[in-house]
Amino acid sequence: MRCLQANGIIAELGRFKYKTIRCHSCQTDNIHYEEKETDVAISVRMLELLFTEKADTVVLVSGDTDLAPAVRTAQQLFSTKEICFAFPYKRKNSELAKMVTCHFRIRSKQFLKHQLPDPVVLSSGRKIYKPKEW
């Protein structure tokens, strides 16, 4: 989070809910986390940006069809605005691509080219290095 903030990115945090899932094979309980309300938060923010005239074009970096109803609503309410899908690396959604006039895939070279610098230097002078496996 500090690396994002140091580069002027405002992160809007969602929430994760944990739930216990029982393994049918070994009969053990495992804790899993699932994100909650993220697609709704993205949808509301998109509509807010369009309604308040803070954006003429919205680029949604997602392949999640849960965003489709909000995109359809935005297209009806703001027909002069453009909504574009940028599909994350190794993902595509033909249903979403058909909904909009603008869509593209984020390819591996683009993904690597647009990562934060390594290291990120915070205003305190502290350096945060990218994990080697990235």
N, CA, C and O atoms as CSV, one atom per row, in Angstrom:
chain,resi,resn,atom,element,x,y,z
A,1,MET,N,N,0.821,-1.185,0.000
A,1,MET,CA,C,0.000,0.000,0.000
A,1,MET,C,C,0.869,1.254,0.000
A,1,MET,O,O,0.569,2.236,-0.680
A,2,ARG,N,N,1.947,1.202,0.774
A,2,ARG,CA,C,2.813,2.389,0.829
A,2,ARG,C,C,3.453,2.667,-0.519
A,2,ARG,O,O,3.670,3.825,-0.877
A,3,CYS,N,N,3.755,1.620,-1.268
A,3,CYS,CA,C,4.344,1.808,-2.598
A,3,CYS,C,C,3.348,2.485,-3.535
A,3,CYS,O,O,3.723,3.373,-4.299
A,4,LEU,N,N,2.106,2.080,-3.481
A,4,LEU,CA,C,1.082,2.711,-4.309
A,4,LEU,C,C,0.922,4.182,-3.930
A,4,LEU,O,O,0.900,5.054,-4.799
A,5,GLN,N,N,0.811,4.448,-2.642
A,5,GLN,CA,C,0.643,5.820,-2.168
A,5,GLN,C,C,1.833,6.687,-2.548
A,5,GLN,O,O,1.660,7.856,-2.892
A,6,ALA,N,N,3.040,6.129,-2.490
A,6,ALA,CA,C,4.245,6.892,-2.848
A,6,ALA,C,C,4.260,7.273,-4.320
A,6,ALA,O,O,4.977,8.194,-4.713
A,7,ASN,N,N,3.473,6.574,-5.145
A,7,ASN,CA,C,3.401,6.865,-6.569
A,7,ASN,C,C,2.112,7.588,-6.946
A,7,ASN,O,O,1.739,7.633,-8.118
A,8,GLY,N,N,1.428,8.156,-5.940
A,8,GLY,CA,C,0.248,8.968,-6.202
A,8,GLY,C,C,-1.015,8.184,-6.503
A,8,GLY,O,O,-1.985,8.751,-7.005
A,9,ILE,N,N,-1.023,6.899,-6.208
A,9,ILE,CA,C,-2.198,6.064,-6.466
A,9,ILE,C,C,-3.052,6.016,-5.211
A,9,ILE,O,O,-2.565,5.726,-4.118
A,10,ILE,N,N,-4.309,6.302,-5.386
A,10,ILE,CA,C,-5.242,6.260,-4.264
A,10,ILE,C,C,-5.938,4.901,-4.300
A,10,ILE,O,O,-6.696,4.609,-5.224
A,11,ALA,N,N,-5.682,4.098,-3.318
A,11,ALA,CA,C,-6.284,2.762,-3.256
A,11,ALA,C,C,-7.575,2.823,-2.450
A,11,ALA,O,O,-7.622,3.396,-1.361
A,12,GLU,N,N,-8.599,2.231,-2.998
A,12,GLU,CA,C,-9.854,2.103,-2.272
A,12,GLU,C,C,-9.949,0.655,-1.831
A,12,GLU,O,O,-10.088,-0.252,-2.651
A,13,LEU,N,N,-9.872,0.453,-0.531
A,13,LEU,CA,C,-9.826,-0.902,-0.006
A,13,LEU,C,C,-11.224,-1.495,0.115
A,13,LEU,O,O,-12.172,-0.829,0.531
A,14,GLY,N,N,-11.320,-2.743,-0.255
A,14,GLY,CA,C,-12.550,-3.500,-0.084
A,14,GLY,C,C,-12.464,-4.274,1.217
A,14,GLY,O,O,-11.716,-3.922,2.129
A,15,ARG,N,N,-13.238,-5.318,1.277
A,15,ARG,CA,C,-13.160,-6.152,2.473
A,15,ARG,C,C,-13.168,-7.613,2.071
A,15,ARG,O,O,-13.700,-7.991,1.026
A,16,PHE,N,N,-12.569,-8.421,2.921
A,16,PHE,CA,C,-12.525,-9.850,2.704
A,16,PHE,C,C,-13.259,-10.543,3.835
A,16,PHE,O,O,-13.122,-10.177,5.003
A,17,LYS,N,N,-14.018,-11.522,3.481
A,17,LYS,CA,C,-14.758,-12.301,4.461
A,17,LYS,C,C,-14.136,-13.689,4.495
A,17,LYS,O,O,-13.873,-14.287,3.451
A,18,TYR,N,N,-13.906,-14.189,5.680
A,18,TYR,CA,C,-13.371,-15.538,5.739
A,18,TYR,C,C,-14.493,-16.523,5.993
A,18,TYR,O,O,-15.476,-16.221,6.669
A,19,LYS,N,N,-14.321,-17.700,5.437
A,19,LYS,CA,C,-15.280,-18.760,5.699
A,19,LYS,C,C,-14.531,-20.071,5.791
A,19,LYS,O,O,-13.472,-20.249,5.190
A,20,THR,N,N,-15.092,-20.971,6.542
A,20,THR,CA,C,-14.498,-22.275,6.746
A,20,THR,C,C,-15.100,-23.250,5.739
A,20,THR,O,O,-16.318,-23.377,5.618
A,21,ILE,N,N,-14.215,-23.930,5.026
A,21,ILE,CA,C,-14.653,-24.910,4.036
A,21,ILE,C,C,-14.093,-26.272,4.445
A,21,ILE,O,O,-12.897,-26.412,4.700
A,22,ARG,N,N,-14.963,-27.258,4.501
A,22,ARG,CA,C,-14.550,-28.603,4.889
A,22,ARG,C,C,-14.121,-29.375,3.646
A,22,ARG,O,O,-14.833,-29.425,2.643
A,23,CYS,N,N,-12.947,-29.969,3.742
A,23,CYS,CA,C,-12.432,-30.824,2.671
A,23,CYS,C,C,-13.138,-32.181,2.772
A,23,CYS,O,O,-13.073,-32.844,3.807
A,24,HIS,N,N,-13.806,-32.583,1.701
A,24,HIS,CA,C,-14.552,-33.843,1.719
A,24,HIS,C,C,-13.618,-35.050,1.700
A,24,HIS,O,O,-13.988,-36.130,2.160
A,25,SER,N,N,-12.430,-34.873,1.180
A,25,SER,CA,C,-11.487,-35.992,1.119
A,25,SER,C,C,-10.851,-36.294,2.466
A,25,SER,O,O,-10.860,-37.435,2.928
A,26,CYS,N,N,-10.294,-35.253,3.096
A,26,CYS,CA,C,-9.543,-35.477,4.343
A,26,CYS,C,C,-10.297,-35.042,5.598
A,26,CYS,O,O,-9.799,-35.208,6.712
A,27,GLN,N,N,-11.491,-34.488,5.422
A,27,GLN,CA,C,-12.349,-34.075,6.538
A,27,GLN,C,C,-11.718,-33.015,7.443
A,27,GLN,O,O,-12.000,-32.971,8.640
A,28,THR,N,N,-10.873,-32.170,6.875
A,28,THR,CA,C,-10.304,-31.066,7.654
A,28,THR,C,C,-11.002,-29.763,7.253
A,28,THR,O,O,-11.498,-29.622,6.135
A,29,ASP,N,N,-11.027,-28.834,8.181
A,29,ASP,CA,C,-11.581,-27.521,7.916
A,29,ASP,C,C,-10.467,-26.585,7.476
A,29,ASP,O,O,-9.408,-26.529,8.100
A,30,ASN,N,N,-10.712,-25.856,6.404
A,30,ASN,CA,C,-9.745,-24.899,5.876
A,30,ASN,C,C,-10.396,-23.529,5.812
A,30,ASN,O,O,-11.562,-23.400,5.437
A,31,ILE,N,N,-9.638,-22.511,6.178
A,31,ILE,CA,C,-10.147,-21.140,6.097
A,31,ILE,C,C,-9.807,-20.570,4.726
A,31,ILE,O,O,-8.659,-20.616,4.286
A,32,HIS,N,N,-10.808,-20.042,4.070
A,32,HIS,CA,C,-10.638,-19.387,2.780
A,32,HIS,C,C,-11.187,-17.979,2.893
A,32,HIS,O,O,-12.083,-17.707,3.692
A,33,TYR,N,N,-10.643,-17.093,2.087
A,33,TYR,CA,C,-11.087,-15.706,2.080
A,33,TYR,C,C,-11.727,-15.401,0.736
A,33,TYR,O,O,-11.276,-15.879,-0.306
A,34,GLU,N,N,-12.775,-14.607,0.774
A,34,GLU,CA,C,-13.398,-14.163,-0.465
A,34,GLU,C,C,-13.641,-12.663,-0.381
A,34,GLU,O,O,-14.019,-12.131,0.663
A,35,GLU,N,N,-13.413,-11.996,-1.510
A,35,GLU,CA,C,-13.644,-10.565,-1.525
A,35,GLU,C,C,-15.133,-10.309,-1.562
A,35,GLU,O,O,-15.898,-11.079,-2.144
A,36,LYS,N,N,-15.527,-9.242,-0.947
A,36,LYS,CA,C,-16.932,-8.880,-0.867
A,36,LYS,C,C,-17.115,-7.447,-1.356
A,36,LYS,O,O,-16.323,-6.564,-1.025
A,37,GLU,N,N,-18.155,-7.225,-2.137
A,37,GLU,CA,C,-18.606,-5.902,-2.565
A,37,GLU,C,C,-17.687,-5.193,-3.549
A,37,GLU,O,O,-17.919,-4.027,-3.867
A,38,THR,N,N,-16.655,-5.863,-4.035
A,38,THR,CA,C,-15.706,-5.190,-4.923
A,38,THR,C,C,-16.360,-4.752,-6.223
A,38,THR,O,O,-16.195,-3.605,-6.639
A,39,ASP,N,N,-17.099,-5.645,-6.871
A,39,ASP,CA,C,-17.727,-5.282,-8.142
A,39,ASP,C,C,-18.774,-4.189,-7.964
A,39,ASP,O,O,-18.934,-3.337,-8.838
A,40,VAL,N,N,-19.478,-4.206,-6.853
A,40,VAL,CA,C,-20.455,-3.146,-6.579
A,40,VAL,C,C,-19.726,-1.823,-6.353
A,40,VAL,O,O,-20.162,-0.786,-6.855
A,41,ALA,N,N,-18.626,-1.845,-5.608
A,41,ALA,CA,C,-17.856,-0.618,-5.351
A,41,ALA,C,C,-17.307,-0.034,-6.652
A,41,ALA,O,O,-17.335,1.182,-6.845
A,42,ILE,N,N,-16.811,-0.886,-7.539
A,42,ILE,CA,C,-16.296,-0.423,-8.838
A,42,ILE,C,C,-17.435,0.189,-9.649
A,42,ILE,O,O,-17.275,1.250,-10.253
A,43,SER,N,N,-18.578,-0.480,-9.659
A,43,SER,CA,C,-19.730,0.010,-10.423
A,43,SER,C,C,-20.206,1.370,-9.928
A,43,SER,O,O,-20.460,2.277,-10.722
A,44,VAL,N,N,-20.324,1.502,-8.620
A,44,VAL,CA,C,-20.782,2.767,-8.041
A,44,VAL,C,C,-19.786,3.881,-8.340
A,44,VAL,O,O,-20.186,4.996,-8.674
A,45,ARG,N,N,-18.497,3.590,-8.223
A,45,ARG,CA,C,-17.466,4.599,-8.493
A,45,ARG,C,C,-17.505,5.041,-9.957
A,45,ARG,O,O,-17.368,6.228,-10.254
A,46,MET,N,N,-17.692,4.080,-10.873
A,46,MET,CA,C,-17.784,4.414,-12.293
A,46,MET,C,C,-18.959,5.360,-12.541
A,46,MET,O,O,-18.812,6.376,-13.221
A,47,LEU,N,N,-20.116,5.025,-11.991
A,47,LEU,CA,C,-21.290,5.876,-12.178
A,47,LEU,C,C,-21.093,7.246,-11.539
A,47,LEU,O,O,-21.528,8.259,-12.086
A,48,GLU,N,N,-20.441,7.276,-10.389
A,48,GLU,CA,C,-20.151,8.555,-9.727
A,48,GLU,C,C,-19.259,9.431,-10.600
A,48,GLU,O,O,-19.521,10.625,-10.749
A,49,LEU,N,N,-18.211,8.855,-11.175
A,49,LEU,CA,C,-17.305,9.621,-12.035
A,49,LEU,C,C,-18.025,10.180,-13.254
A,49,LEU,O,O,-17.788,11.320,-13.653
A,50,LEU,N,N,-18.894,9.387,-13.837
A,50,LEU,CA,C,-19.636,9.845,-15.005
A,50,LEU,C,C,-20.675,10.896,-14.628
A,50,LEU,O,O,-20.818,11.905,-15.320
A,51,PHE,N,N,-21.389,10.669,-13.551
A,51,PHE,CA,C,-22.431,11.604,-13.111
A,51,PHE,C,C,-21.862,12.966,-12.734
A,51,PHE,O,O,-22.468,13.995,-13.036
A,52,THR,N,N,-20.715,12.982,-12.084
A,52,THR,CA,C,-20.111,14.244,-11.640
A,52,THR,C,C,-19.226,14.879,-12.706
A,52,THR,O,O,-18.523,15.853,-12.436
A,53,GLU,N,N,-19.261,14.324,-13.925
A,53,GLU,CA,C,-18.487,14.871,-15.045
A,53,GLU,C,C,-16.980,14.861,-14.786
A,53,GLU,O,O,-16.262,15.708,-15.318
A,54,LYS,N,N,-16.495,13.927,-13.986
A,54,LYS,CA,C,-15.057,13.828,-13.719
A,54,LYS,C,C,-14.355,12.932,-14.729
A,54,LYS,O,O,-13.132,12.800,-14.698
A,55,ALA,N,N,-15.125,12.310,-15.631
A,55,ALA,CA,C,-14.528,11.435,-16.643
A,55,ALA,C,C,-15.378,11.432,-17.900
A,55,ALA,O,O,-16.608,11.431,-17.830
A,56,ASP,N,N,-14.717,11.430,-19.050
A,56,ASP,CA,C,-15.388,11.240,-20.332
A,56,ASP,C,C,-15.245,9.799,-20.795
A,56,ASP,O,O,-16.052,9.294,-21.574
A,57,THR,N,N,-14.194,9.148,-20.294
A,57,THR,CA,C,-13.908,7.752,-20.627
A,57,THR,C,C,-13.560,7.018,-19.347
A,57,THR,O,O,-12.820,7.526,-18.504
A,58,VAL,N,N,-14.100,5.825,-19.212
A,58,VAL,CA,C,-13.795,4.978,-18.063
A,58,VAL,C,C,-13.191,3.693,-18.600
A,58,VAL,O,O,-13.759,3.056,-19.487
A,59,VAL,N,N,-12.037,3.310,-18.062
A,59,VAL,CA,C,-11.398,2.049,-18.426
A,59,VAL,C,C,-11.483,1.124,-17.217
A,59,VAL,O,O,-10.908,1.396,-16.164
A,60,LEU,N,N,-12.204,0.037,-17.390
A,60,LEU,CA,C,-12.365,-0.944,-16.321
A,60,LEU,C,C,-11.372,-2.072,-16.564
A,60,LEU,O,O,-11.451,-2.767,-17.577
A,61,VAL,N,N,-10.456,-2.251,-15.651
A,61,VAL,CA,C,-9.473,-3.325,-15.764
A,61,VAL,C,C,-10.083,-4.533,-15.066
A,61,VAL,O,O,-9.904,-4.743,-13.867
A,62,SER,N,N,-10.806,-5.317,-15.853
A,62,SER,CA,C,-11.534,-6.447,-15.296
A,62,SER,C,C,-12.069,-7.313,-16.424
A,62,SER,O,O,-12.217,-6.868,-17.562
A,63,GLY,N,N,-12.350,-8.544,-16.080
A,63,GLY,CA,C,-13.047,-9.444,-16.979
A,63,GLY,C,C,-14.259,-10.023,-16.291
A,63,GLY,O,O,-14.768,-11.068,-16.695
A,64,ASP,N,N,-14.726,-9.355,-15.258
A,64,ASP,CA,C,-15.795,-9.841,-14.394
A,64,ASP,C,C,-17.160,-9.408,-14.937
A,64,ASP,O,O,-17.449,-8.214,-15.013
A,65,THR,N,N,-17.994,-10.374,-15.312
A,65,THR,CA,C,-19.314,-10.056,-15.863
A,65,THR,C,C,-20.255,-9.468,-14.820
A,65,THR,O,O,-21.328,-8.982,-15.176
A,66,ASP,N,N,-19.885,-9.497,-13.549
A,66,ASP,CA,C,-20.714,-8.838,-12.537
A,66,ASP,C,C,-20.784,-7.329,-12.770
A,66,ASP,O,O,-21.664,-6.660,-12.228
A,67,LEU,N,N,-19.867,-6.791,-13.569
A,67,LEU,CA,C,-19.880,-5.358,-13.885
A,67,LEU,C,C,-20.847,-5.020,-15.025
A,67,LEU,O,O,-21.138,-3.847,-15.259
A,68,ALA,N,N,-21.343,-6.029,-15.731
A,68,ALA,CA,C,-22.172,-5.807,-16.915
A,68,ALA,C,C,-23.416,-4.954,-16.644
A,68,ALA,O,O,-23.678,-4.037,-17.422
A,69,PRO,N,N,-24.194,-5.203,-15.588
A,69,PRO,CA,C,-25.372,-4.352,-15.371
A,69,PRO,C,C,-25.024,-2.875,-15.185
A,69,PRO,O,O,-25.731,-2.003,-15.689
A,70,ALA,N,N,-23.950,-2.595,-14.471
A,70,ALA,CA,C,-23.548,-1.198,-14.269
A,70,ALA,C,C,-23.086,-0.574,-15.580
A,70,ALA,O,O,-23.356,0.600,-15.832
A,71,VAL,N,N,-22.400,-1.334,-16.409
A,71,VAL,CA,C,-21.955,-0.816,-17.705
A,71,VAL,C,C,-23.167,-0.507,-18.587
A,71,VAL,O,O,-23.216,0.540,-19.232
A,72,ARG,N,N,-24.136,-1.411,-18.614
A,72,ARG,CA,C,-25.350,-1.153,-19.406
A,72,ARG,C,C,-26.070,0.107,-18.912
A,72,ARG,O,O,-26.528,0.921,-19.713
A,73,THR,N,N,-26.163,0.257,-17.604
A,73,THR,CA,C,-26.814,1.445,-17.038
A,73,THR,C,C,-26.042,2.708,-17.405
A,73,THR,O,O,-26.636,3.713,-17.796
A,74,ALA,N,N,-24.727,2.652,-17.280
A,74,ALA,CA,C,-23.895,3.812,-17.630
A,74,ALA,C,C,-24.054,4.172,-19.106
A,74,ALA,O,O,-24.112,5.350,-19.456
A,75,GLN,N,N,-24.124,3.167,-19.965
A,75,GLN,CA,C,-24.293,3.428,-21.393
A,75,GLN,C,C,-25.646,4.081,-21.687
A,75,GLN,O,O,-25.747,4.937,-22.567
A,76,GLN,N,N,-26.673,3.680,-20.957
A,76,GLN,CA,C,-27.999,4.288,-21.157
A,76,GLN,C,C,-28.039,5.724,-20.640
A,76,GLN,O,O,-28.600,6.604,-21.292
A,77,LEU,N,N,-27.450,5.959,-19.479
A,77,LEU,CA,C,-27.503,7.287,-18.861
A,77,LEU,C,C,-26.508,8.274,-19.466
A,77,LEU,O,O,-26.757,9.479,-19.490
A,78,PHE,N,N,-25.389,7.759,-19.951
A,78,PHE,CA,C,-24.294,8.621,-20.426
A,78,PHE,C,C,-23.856,8.167,-21.816
A,78,PHE,O,O,-22.729,7.705,-21.989
A,79,SER,N,N,-24.720,8.292,-22.783
A,79,SER,CA,C,-24.451,7.753,-24.125
A,79,SER,C,C,-23.271,8.415,-24.830
A,79,SER,O,O,-22.719,7.838,-25.767
A,80,THR,N,N,-22.873,9.609,-24.401
A,80,THR,CA,C,-21.734,10.277,-25.038
A,80,THR,C,C,-20.398,9.896,-24.396
A,80,THR,O,O,-19.337,10.261,-24.903
A,81,LYS,N,N,-20.449,9.182,-23.312
A,81,LYS,CA,C,-19.222,8.766,-22.610
A,81,LYS,C,C,-18.782,7.403,-23.138
A,81,LYS,O,O,-19.597,6.621,-23.626
A,82,GLU,N,N,-17.493,7.133,-23.033
A,82,GLU,CA,C,-16.974,5.844,-23.495
A,82,GLU,C,C,-16.572,4.977,-22.311
A,82,GLU,O,O,-15.943,5.440,-21.359
A,83,ILE,N,N,-16.949,3.721,-22.395
A,83,ILE,CA,C,-16.548,2.739,-21.394
A,83,ILE,C,C,-15.736,1.679,-22.114
A,83,ILE,O,O,-16.146,1.145,-23.145
A,84,CYS,N,N,-14.593,1.393,-21.556
A,84,CYS,CA,C,-13.647,0.480,-22.177
A,84,CYS,C,C,-13.257,-0.608,-21.177
A,84,CYS,O,O,-13.128,-0.338,-19.982
A,85,PHE,N,N,-13.072,-1.821,-21.658
A,85,PHE,CA,C,-12.558,-2.899,-20.814
A,85,PHE,C,C,-11.110,-3.185,-21.192
A,85,PHE,O,O,-10.782,-3.378,-22.363
A,86,ALA,N,N,-10.262,-3.208,-20.184
A,86,ALA,CA,C,-8.882,-3.663,-20.337
A,86,ALA,C,C,-8.816,-5.006,-19.620
A,86,ALA,O,O,-8.864,-5.067,-18.392
A,87,PHE,N,N,-8.705,-6.069,-20.389
A,87,PHE,CA,C,-8.711,-7.395,-19.786
A,87,PHE,C,C,-7.338,-7.715,-19.216
A,87,PHE,O,O,-6.327,-7.587,-19.907
A,88,PRO,N,N,-7.302,-8.132,-17.957
A,88,PRO,CA,C,-6.013,-8.442,-17.325
A,88,PRO,C,C,-5.261,-9.533,-18.083
A,88,PRO,O,O,-5.837,-10.288,-18.866
A,89,TYR,N,N,-3.978,-9.590,-17.828
A,89,TYR,CA,C,-3.093,-10.569,-18.456
A,89,TYR,C,C,-3.686,-11.980,-18.358
A,89,TYR,O,O,-4.059,-12.441,-17.279
A,90,LYS,N,N,-3.761,-12.641,-19.493
A,90,LYS,CA,C,-4.276,-14.013,-19.629
A,90,LYS,C,C,-5.774,-14.140,-19.349
A,90,LYS,O,O,-6.250,-15.225,-19.015
A,91,ARG,N,N,-6.519,-13.039,-19.483
A,91,ARG,CA,C,-7.976,-13.098,-19.305
A,91,ARG,C,C,-8.656,-12.363,-20.438
A,91,ARG,O,O,-8.130,-11.384,-20.966
A,92,LYS,N,N,-9.814,-12.840,-20.800
A,92,LYS,CA,C,-10.656,-12.164,-21.790
A,92,LYS,C,C,-12.089,-12.574,-21.502
A,92,LYS,O,O,-12.338,-13.641,-20.941
A,93,ASN,N,N,-13.024,-11.727,-21.884
A,93,ASN,CA,C,-14.424,-12.040,-21.701
A,93,ASN,C,C,-15.161,-11.523,-22.929
A,93,ASN,O,O,-15.351,-10.318,-23.090
A,94,SER,N,N,-15.573,-12.446,-23.790
A,94,SER,CA,C,-16.202,-12.030,-25.048
A,94,SER,C,C,-17.555,-11.353,-24.824
A,94,SER,O,O,-17.954,-10.498,-25.614
A,95,GLU,N,N,-18.253,-11.721,-23.770
A,95,GLU,CA,C,-19.539,-11.073,-23.452
A,95,GLU,C,C,-19.330,-9.594,-23.152
A,95,GLU,O,O,-20.066,-8.746,-23.657
A,96,LEU,N,N,-18.326,-9.282,-22.329
A,96,LEU,CA,C,-18.032,-7.886,-22.004
A,96,LEU,C,C,-17.491,-7.145,-23.226
A,96,LEU,O,O,-17.824,-5.981,-23.445
A,97,ALA,N,N,-16.667,-7.810,-24.012
A,97,ALA,CA,C,-16.093,-7.178,-25.206
A,97,ALA,C,C,-17.187,-6.739,-26.179
A,97,ALA,O,O,-17.059,-5.701,-26.828
A,98,LYS,N,N,-18.259,-7.523,-26.282
A,98,LYS,CA,C,-19.358,-7.182,-27.191
A,98,LYS,C,C,-20.174,-5.990,-26.705
A,98,LYS,O,O,-20.842,-5.324,-27.496
A,99,MET,N,N,-20.117,-5.724,-25.405
A,99,MET,CA,C,-20.915,-4.638,-24.826
A,99,MET,C,C,-20.366,-3.253,-25.132
A,99,MET,O,O,-21.115,-2.276,-25.142
A,100,VAL,N,N,-19.075,-3.163,-25.380
A,100,VAL,CA,C,-18.411,-1.861,-25.478
A,100,VAL,C,C,-17.743,-1.691,-26.836
A,100,VAL,O,O,-17.515,-2.662,-27.556
A,101,THR,N,N,-17.434,-0.447,-27.172
A,101,THR,CA,C,-16.758,-0.166,-28.443
A,101,THR,C,C,-15.244,-0.230,-28.294
A,101,THR,O,O,-14.516,-0.255,-29.286
A,102,CYS,N,N,-14.776,-0.257,-27.057
A,102,CYS,CA,C,-13.335,-0.239,-26.800
A,102,CYS,C,C,-12.983,-1.347,-25.812
A,102,CYS,O,O,-13.510,-1.386,-24.700
A,103,HIS,N,N,-12.099,-2.239,-26.219
A,103,HIS,CA,C,-11.589,-3.255,-25.300
A,103,HIS,C,C,-10.221,-3.716,-25.802
A,103,HIS,O,O,-9.940,-3.686,-27.000
A,104,PHE,N,N,-9.394,-4.133,-24.880
A,104,PHE,CA,C,-8.072,-4.647,-25.243
A,104,PHE,C,C,-7.556,-5.546,-24.130
A,104,PHE,O,O,-8.042,-5.513,-23.000
A,105,ARG,N,N,-6.571,-6.340,-24.475
A,105,ARG,CA,C,-5.925,-7.219,-23.497
A,105,ARG,C,C,-4.633,-6.562,-23.024
A,105,ARG,O,O,-3.918,-5.925,-23.797
A,106,ILE,N,N,-4.359,-6.732,-21.753
A,106,ILE,CA,C,-3.071,-6.302,-21.230
A,106,ILE,C,C,-2.119,-7.481,-21.413
A,106,ILE,O,O,-2.240,-8.496,-20.728
A,107,ARG,N,N,-1.189,-7.343,-22.322
A,107,ARG,CA,C,-0.268,-8.445,-22.638
A,107,ARG,C,C,0.907,-8.452,-21.659
A,107,ARG,O,O,1.119,-7.490,-20.920
A,108,SER,N,N,1.656,-9.536,-21.666
A,108,SER,CA,C,2.730,-9.703,-20.680
A,108,SER,C,C,3.768,-8.587,-20.771
A,108,SER,O,O,4.237,-8.107,-19.739
A,109,LYS,N,N,4.136,-8.165,-21.974
A,109,LYS,CA,C,5.127,-7.084,-22.106
A,109,LYS,C,C,4.596,-5.781,-21.514
A,109,LYS,O,O,5.333,-5.050,-20.852
A,110,GLN,N,N,3.322,-5.493,-21.752
A,110,GLN,CA,C,2.710,-4.284,-21.194
A,110,GLN,C,C,2.639,-4.380,-19.675
A,110,GLN,O,O,2.903,-3.407,-18.968
A,111,PHE,N,N,2.284,-5.551,-19.188
A,111,PHE,CA,C,2.184,-5.768,-17.758
A,111,PHE,C,C,3.536,-5.505,-17.087
A,111,PHE,O,O,3.609,-4.816,-16.070
A,112,LEU,N,N,4.590,-6.054,-17.659
A,112,LEU,CA,C,5.925,-5.868,-17.088
A,112,LEU,C,C,6.392,-4.418,-17.211
A,112,LEU,O,O,7.047,-3.895,-16.310
A,113,LYS,N,N,6.058,-3.778,-18.317
A,113,LYS,CA,C,6.484,-2.397,-18.570
A,113,LYS,C,C,5.867,-1.399,-17.599
A,113,LYS,O,O,6.469,-0.361,-17.323
A,114,HIS,N,N,4.687,-1.687,-17.079
A,114,HIS,CA,C,3.955,-0.735,-16.263
A,114,HIS,C,C,3.932,-1.076,-14.776
A,114,HIS,O,O,3.039,-0.641,-14.050
A,115,GLN,N,N,4.905,-1.847,-14.328
A,115,GLN,CA,C,5.005,-2.118,-12.902
A,115,GLN,C,C,5.670,-0.929,-12.202
A,115,GLN,O,O,6.316,-0.093,-12.835
A,116,LEU,N,N,5.497,-0.881,-10.902
A,116,LEU,CA,C,6.143,0.167,-10.123
A,116,LEU,C,C,7.658,-0.001,-10.204
A,116,LEU,O,O,8.143,-1.100,-10.471
A,117,PRO,N,N,8.405,1.071,-9.978
A,117,PRO,CA,C,9.869,0.955,-10.020
A,117,PRO,C,C,10.369,0.020,-8.915
A,117,PRO,O,O,9.697,-0.191,-7.906
A,118,ASP,N,N,11.541,-0.522,-9.128
A,118,ASP,CA,C,12.153,-1.391,-8.128
A,118,ASP,C,C,13.543,-0.858,-7.820
A,118,ASP,O,O,14.427,-0.948,-8.672
A,119,PRO,N,N,13.764,-0.317,-6.655
A,119,PRO,CA,C,12.855,-0.233,-5.521
A,119,PRO,C,C,11.959,1.005,-5.597
A,119,PRO,O,O,12.222,1.939,-6.355
A,120,VAL,N,N,10.904,0.985,-4.797
A,120,VAL,CA,C,10.082,2.180,-4.578
A,120,VAL,C,C,10.702,2.888,-3.385
A,120,VAL,O,O,10.919,2.285,-2.334
A,121,VAL,N,N,10.986,4.176,-3.557
A,121,VAL,CA,C,11.583,4.956,-2.476
A,121,VAL,C,C,10.486,5.818,-1.851
A,121,VAL,O,O,9.902,6.676,-2.511
A,122,LEU,N,N,10.223,5.577,-0.587
A,122,LEU,CA,C,9.195,6.335,0.133
A,122,LEU,C,C,9.727,7.715,0.503
A,122,LEU,O,O,10.934,7.951,0.455
A,123,SER,N,N,8.836,8.618,0.869
A,123,SER,CA,C,9.259,9.978,1.233
A,123,SER,C,C,10.198,9.968,2.434
A,123,SER,O,O,10.976,10.904,2.616
A,124,SER,N,N,10.135,8.931,3.248
A,124,SER,CA,C,11.031,8.810,4.404
A,124,SER,C,C,12.435,8.372,3.993
A,124,SER,O,O,13.360,8.392,4.804
A,125,GLY,N,N,12.588,7.973,2.718
A,125,GLY,CA,C,13.869,7.467,2.232
A,125,GLY,C,C,13.956,5.949,2.259
A,125,GLY,O,O,14.874,5.366,1.683
A,126,ARG,N,N,13.013,5.318,2.920
A,126,ARG,CA,C,13.000,3.858,2.989
A,126,ARG,C,C,12.764,3.291,1.594
A,126,ARG,O,O,11.949,3.806,0.828
A,127,LYS,N,N,13.500,2.209,1.274
A,127,LYS,CA,C,13.365,1.547,-0.015
A,127,LYS,C,C,12.606,0.241,0.162
A,127,LYS,O,O,12.900,-0.558,1.052
A,128,ILE,N,N,11.631,0.047,-0.701
A,128,ILE,CA,C,10.877,-1.206,-0.702
A,128,ILE,C,C,11.140,-1.895,-2.030
A,128,ILE,O,O,10.867,-1.351,-3.100
A,129,TYR,N,N,11.686,-3.124,-1.934
A,129,TYR,CA,C,12.068,-3.894,-3.122
A,129,TYR,C,C,10.979,-4.877,-3.515
A,129,TYR,O,O,10.262,-5.419,-2.674
A,130,LYS,N,N,10.881,-5.088,-4.817
A,130,LYS,CA,C,9.922,-6.038,-5.358
A,130,LYS,C,C,10.382,-7.449,-5.037
A,130,LYS,O,O,11.573,-7.740,-5.140
A,131,PRO,N,N,9.464,-8.342,-4.647
A,131,PRO,CA,C,9.859,-9.734,-4.411
A,131,PRO,C,C,10.460,-10.360,-5.664
A,131,PRO,O,O,10.011,-10.079,-6.776
A,132,LYS,N,N,11.459,-11.196,-5.493
A,132,LYS,CA,C,12.186,-11.780,-6.618
A,132,LYS,C,C,11.277,-12.614,-7.522
A,132,LYS,O,O,11.511,-12.690,-8.729
A,133,GLU,N,N,10.240,-13.241,-6.951
A,133,GLU,CA,C,9.364,-14.089,-7.759
A,133,GLU,C,C,8.446,-13.294,-8.687
A,133,GLU,O,O,7.768,-13.894,-9.522
A,134,TRP,N,N,8.402,-11.960,-8.569
A,134,TRP,CA,C,7.608,-11.149,-9.470
A,134,TRP,C,C,8.381,-10.931,-10.735
A,134,TRP,O,O,7.895,-10.265,-11.649
